Amino acid sequence: MNWTWFRKKYNDNHPDFWKAYVDSFDKKIKKPIHETRFVAFDTETTGFDKKEDRILSLGAVEIINKTIKANTTLEIYIKQAVFKPATVKIHGILKDGDLEKVSEIDAIKSFLTYINNDILIAHHAGFDYGMINEMLSRHGLGKLKNECIDTGALFSKSKHIIYHENLKKHYTLDDLCKELNVSMADRHTSIGDALITALVFLKTIARLDKRNVLKWDYLLK
């Protein structure tokens, strides 16, 4: 099969912002780790069922050269087709209220434009990554193409290689905040958790860098 032809035909049926996102991966140049743009992100949702539940808000921050760019954050609240009042006590997001909310498709457009083809960072990344893929699927789009690093798994690997501790399968974000002395201010907001995740990531890779084990194959393994 001619895959170039197939992809062109596939993309032709999609909006311009999706085509731009997909095409950006053809132009991606691999850089040294500290020159690479990473995007830490988080979602607040109505629950944990990727098919039935929905994203309430998306938060993201960018990291370049060991620095979090506080003036270029992304925070999106999404209009609710599905709403579960019982979850409000966790994330504090009401169905109505004063927050400006956008449609899912507008949220997708803003998020894809923000992340571009860069490497994503998330805690328990499979869930957040999966929720976004379900949102993309509802609008007839493909899946995210970005590589993604899970801070829980990365921290567990770092403890193993630095301290020779057994790999642990599950670290909560609260666990990592305590271990790495990261403030939990704004915990359980998407932008707050994205910032916490970025700080956890930076502190973890700093430990690895000091021991000269910070390599691409280690980060993305």
N, C-alpha and C positions, 0 to 999 in steps of 0.2 A: 504493500500500500504506500502511496505517496503521502507521507505524514504532513509535509508542508502544505499540500493542497487541502488535506483533511482539516488541519487546524485553521487554515484561512476560511474554509467554508463554515466551520463550527463558529469561529469568531464573528463572521459576518452576520450572524443571527443575534448578536449580543450588543448591548449598549457600548458607546465609545469608551466610557470609563473602564469597563471590563477589558476591552481590547487593549487599552493602554497599560493596564495592570499586567496582563498576560505577556504582552510584547516586551515589557521592561526586563523580564528575566533573560531574554536573548542578549541584552546589552550589559548584563551584570558582570562586574569585574571583581575578582576576589582580592581583598586587601589584607594587610596585617590586622590582627585582632583589635589593637588599640586605635586603628584608623577606621574600623568598620562601624557603621550605624546599626545599633540594636534598638528594638522597640519593645519595651515592657508593657504588657496590656493586661486588662482584667475585665470581666463581665459580672454584672449583677443580674440575676435571673429570677423567674417566678418559681423555680424548682430545679430538680436535677434530671428530669426526663428530657432528653435532647429532642424528641419528636413532639411531645405535648407542651413543654414549657417554652418560654420566650425570654429573650434578652430585654432587660429593663434599661440598662445603661452600659456604655462602653467607656473605658478610660485607658489612655495610653500616654507614655512619655518616651522621649528618645534619649539614647545614650551614645555619645561620641567621645573618644579619647578619655575614657574614665570619668566623664562628666555627664550629669543629667541636665538636659536643657529645659530648665523650669519655665522658660517663656514660650515654649512651643508645644505645650501639652494638648491633648485631645480629650474632650469630655462630651459625650453624647447621651441624651435621654431619648428613649423611643416611645412613640405612641403605642398604647396597649390594646391589642386585640384579645389578649389573655391576661387576666389579673387575678392574683390570689392574695386576699387581704391578710392572711395569716403570715405572709412573708414580710410585710411592711415593718414589723418590729426588728427585722434583721438589717434591711437595707434602707428603710426610711423613705422609700419612694412611693408616693401616692398615685392612684390612677389619674386623678385630676390634680389641681394645685397650681403653684406659681412657676414651676419649672418649665422651660421651653422644651418641647418635644418635637421630634421629627419622625417621618415615616421610616419603615425598615429600609426601603430602597435608598433613601437619602442617607441613612446611617451607613449602609454598605458603601456607598460612593465615597463618603468622607473618610471612612476607615481605610479602604483600599488605597485612596490617594495618600493618606498619611503614612501607611506602612510601606508602600511602594514594594520593592523586591528585597527589603532588608530582613535581617534575622529577628524573629520574634522571641520574646522571653515571657514566660508565664509560670505561675505556680500551679502544679497539677494541670499542666498544659492541655492534656487530652480533653478535659471537660470544656474549657473555654474555646479551644480550637474547634472542637466538635460542635459546640453551640453556634459558632459563627458559620461553620460549613452547612449546618441545617438551615440557617437564615439565608445563606446564598442559594441553597437548593430550592427553597420556597419561591425564589424569584428566577428560577431557570438558569442559574449560573453554576459554574464549576466550583471545585474546592479550592481552598487556599493553597498557594504554591510555595509559600515561604518556609524555610527551615525554622524549626522552633526548639528552644532549649527550655527544659523544665527545671526550675530552680530547686525543687525538692530532690530530683534525681541527681542534679549536679552537686548539691551540697553533700548528699550521701556518698557520692564517688570521691569528693574531696576529703571527707573524713577517713575514707578507706585508704587513700593514697598517702595522706599526710600523717594521720595518727594510727594507721593500720587497724582501724576499727572495722568490724563486720558491716557490710552494706545493710542499711536499713531501708525497708520498702516505703515507709510512710513518714514524712515530716510535714506537719501542718505549717502554715505560714507563721502562726504564733510561735511554734517551736523555733523556727529560724530567727525570728525577731529576738527571742530570748538568748539564743546561742550567739548571735552576732551583734547584740546590743543595738537593735534598730527600733526606733520609736514606732508604736502602733497607733499614732494619731491618724484619724480618718479611716480606721479599719472598717471594712465592710461597706466602703464606697468604692466604685470602680476606679476613680482617679487616685484615691488614697491607697488602694491595694496595688495599683500599677506602680505607684511611687515606692511603696514598701518593697515590691518585687524587684524593682530596679536597684534599690539600695542593697538588698540581699545578694543580688547577682554581682554587683561591684565588689562587695566585701568578700564574696566567695572566690572570685577570680583573682583578687589581690593576694589571697592566701596561696593560691596556686602559682601566681607569678613569682612570689618570693622564693619558691622552691623550684623554679625553672621547669614547671610541668604544664604551663599554660600553652596548649597547642590546639590547633583547629580540630585534629582528629579526636582529641580528648573532649573538647566542648560539644562536638556534634555527634559523638559516638552513640 
